[in-house]
Amino acid sequence: MRVAAGPPQDNTMHLLERDGELDALHQLLELSAQGRGRLALVAGEAGVGKTSLVRAFARHARDLADVHIGSCDPLETPQPLGPLLDIASGLSEELNTLLDLGGQRHRVLQTFLASMTQGRLPKIVILEDVHWADEATLDFLRFVGRRVDSVPALVLVTFRDDEVVEQHPLRVVLGDIATSPAVIRIKVASLSLEAVRNLAGNSEIDPSALYRRTAGNPFFVTEVLATGNDGIPETVRDAILARASRLSRSARSVLSAAAVIGPTISPSLLAEVTQADSETVDECLSIGVLAHQRSGFAFRHELGREAILDSIPAHRRVDLHRVVLEALERSGASDDPDGLARLSHHAEGSQNELAVLRYAPAAARRAAALQAHREAVAQYSRALRWARNLDPYEQATLLECYAQECHRIDRLDDAIHAYNEALDIRRRIEDRQGEGRTLSCLASVYSGAGRNSEAELASHEAIQTLETLTPGPELAEAYRVAAHLRMLDRDTANAVAWGRRSIDLARKFDHQPTLIGAQQALGAALLVAGDNVGIKYLQRALDLALEADNDEMAALAYRLLGSGLGEMYEFDQAIPWLEECIRFSSARDNDLHHWYAKAWLALSMVYRGEWSRAAHIANEVIQRPYVSITSLIMALVALGRLRTRRGDPELWPVLDKVLELAQRTDTLQRLAPARAARAEAAWLAGDIESAKRESVANYDLAKAQQHHWFLGELAYWQWKTGVAVDLPDWTAPPFALQIQGDWESAAREWERIGCPYEMARALSESDDEGALRRALGTFSELGAQPMVSIVQRKLRRIGVRNIPRGPRSSTKKHPAGLTPREVEVLNLLSEGLSNAGIADRLFVSLKTVESHVSSVLSKLNVHSRAEAVRHAQEFDSGSPE
């Protein structure tokens, strides 16, 4: 005799995205308790969580009903009425005896129905996996479906709808009871991307990629996360292969071929590769691994395809790839540009070197033309794996194409390595022109990686090499790179000189890309020297780039306009250019410019007083796995200045990292912002000597390069530390006015520029009560606690009473009185991050995070992180300013 299974007693976590289904089941239970019983058909694919759903409901309802659980087993010959045997002893002794003695079926069914009316509480009967049910159990379902509305019982039946195909015996039963008003269907859907993100929490696995592979199937998602890597978990592999093992030998061959063909399977291609009839394909569909799609067939989950693919012996997999490749070539796929990637894939799978080298570079060029630069990198990488027998010239060209695409997606170390390999080949085959061209490309990537001394060396070698040859476009490009490097170091005179030489030569040879780039370098150099003629050069370069469909140069023009105007404190003009750069680059898979513009946007938001948005954007950049050192420096400067001004703890690890990275570049463009940020932090902390040291460190370089704003701020911090400063007449006006003691004019200038913190800081330097009160109000509104304290002390010192106290208005704005940093922590809790993950994200210690989390829970009056997250969703605490 089989023993009844009672409801499980575990305390499983709250099910994601199942509240609607649970509510529906509770409503059905209420009806059943009134004597209007219901049969709920709970359908969904394998692993979607049908069992989790009904058992969670059983736990919720165990004080409201008697719960009985039975299940069907995947046996060759299932036991008749197996799930009823599971629950009989718990329902009634008479039913149990009848089943033991093999009583007549109609008596068994009537006794079951009678048992539903016994006892004080209504009954919940759960019958799981009825897609495996025997004929007698299916008859039992027909019987219950037609009669359950007369008893106080809720019968829950789970089954895999992806396996119940047209000829399945359960399909007939479902049709027979479809018109019964007591029968309800509940479809259990896969999880959304948001739910997968929630489950992934601070896992290193990319939630979007995980969602694509699993299609949101909860079993697959949780098993992959449990392994902690991108492989196929053994549990998932076993589940999929167990389903496939029920197929005939010919159907398993079809499934293997389908896995090799790819995620989308054309019926005609599958037929040509396998020579299988439609009945064999239908057999594959019947187990729910394959599914119909508008264009043919597809694996229900990419993980399922991967598991089948991995189970195919290596030699058989190679043969299948060969057959698929030949079939595609016969179909004319090689004439279709959009089919090149597929041909390249099967060429490598079949280990056909010539085919790989024919299709992979072509697929890469096609991807690059469509701005799919990551795909282009993958295709060039594939070609390089098979390039060992290529002609050296072709090898070098392939390496350079790969490096160029790596540069665009910010994989600068890979680009540098490939360019150096290509350079070695060019030198070995004595291709001097190619050597000079590769050196120029290498110099550009070195500068992006912050390796400026190596960039200068490569640029110098490129010019030296090419000037020994007949002048051509390559030399014009080398001059352009030299101009760009001088511009980056804010060496305006030499940047302009090299830029003009490049423009003259590019025009002579009608080389448009170099002409555009040279105008950009010239324009940017003039702009950051304070000459607005540079804007016209940059806008002209942008127009030319857009006309020529040169997306790389157009993105660079947007970037230079945005960051150059930002460096000149022209934020009203800078921000639209930066936002357009982000939009344009993102649409074209160009991470290099996308993330640099984001870093500068974060810094612009700091100056504009939009601190919550600044923190969000800066952290986005900092957490990127691949991001250039220049983007990282500017994002860290933004974060460092923000923490300084808010008085956040754990400030110096950020500013130390900024200086370390800036010193690697050895350029004024990076060193000046790092030194100024550190001087401000030291001064606010009362460390006058450190502030003086930081402000002096690169002052002479800023003066030599005549950079108005860098020199102005470094001079300002020297003045604040008591150093007498002899200001050049070209010093940025607001800083010059403050140093000269004209705080009122300086404040007006900062207000005009749109920098509220700087405006309030100028006001704070007066002894006028009205000005000081205005400064205090602005600092309070921003949440600038260190300056709030300084101004309050100054007001007290001059004898002012009734000085405003209490929480800053940014705290008051939050419904629960959270500080901006606590809002950040709450937002990261909402992303599912652990305390350690939050500490990494915010560059703070674990102890600091624990303190913030405790404060958040206390202010929200909740006892768990989950409750805090629910509160966050209720009043949208994470909205950026």
Buried (B, 14 or more C-beta within 10 A) or exposed (E): EBEBBBBBEEEEEEBBBBEEBBEBBBEBBEBBBEEBBBBBBBBBBBBBBBBBBBBBBBBBBBEBBBBBBBBBEEEEEBBBBBBBBBBBBBBBEBBBBBBEEEBEBEEBBBBBBBBBBEEEBBBBBBBBBBBBBBEBBBBBBBBBBBBBBBBBBBBBBBBBBBBBBEEBEBBEBBEBBEEBEBBBEBEBBBBEEEBBBBBBBBBEBBBEBBBBBBBBBBBBBBBBBEBEEEEBBEBBBEBBBEBBEBBEEBBBBBBBBBBBBBEEBBEEBBBBBBEBEEEBBBBBBBBBBBBEEEEBBBBBBBBBBBBBBBBBEEEEBBBBBBBBBBBBBEBEBBEEEEBBBBBBBBBBBBEBBEBBBBBBBBBBBBBBEBBBBBBBBBBBBBBBEBBEEBEBEBBBBBBBBBBBBBBBBBBBEBBBBBBBBBBBBBBEBEBBBBBBBBBBBBBBBBBBBBBBEBBBBBBBBBBEBBEEEEEBBBBBBBBBBBBBBBBBBBBBEBBBBBBBBBBEBBBEBEBBBBBBBBBBBBBBBBBBBBBEEBBEBBBBBBEBBBEBEBBBBBBBBBBBBBBBBBBBBBBEBBBBBBBBBBEBBBEBBBBBBBBBBBBBBBBBBBBBBBBBBBBBBBBBBBEBEBBBBBBBBBBBBBBBBBBBBBBBEBBBBBBBBBBEBBEBBBBBBBBBBBBBBBBBBBBBBEBEEBBBBBBBBBBEBBBEBBBBBBBBBBBBBBBBBEBEBEBEEBBBBBBBBBBEEBBBBBBBBBBEBBBBBBBBBBBBBBEEEEBBBBBBBBBBBBBBBBBBEBBBEBBEEEEBEEBEEEEBEBBEBBEBEBBBBBBBBBBBBBBBBBBEBBBBBBBBEEEBBEBBBEBBBEBBEBEEBEEBBEBBEEEEBBEEB
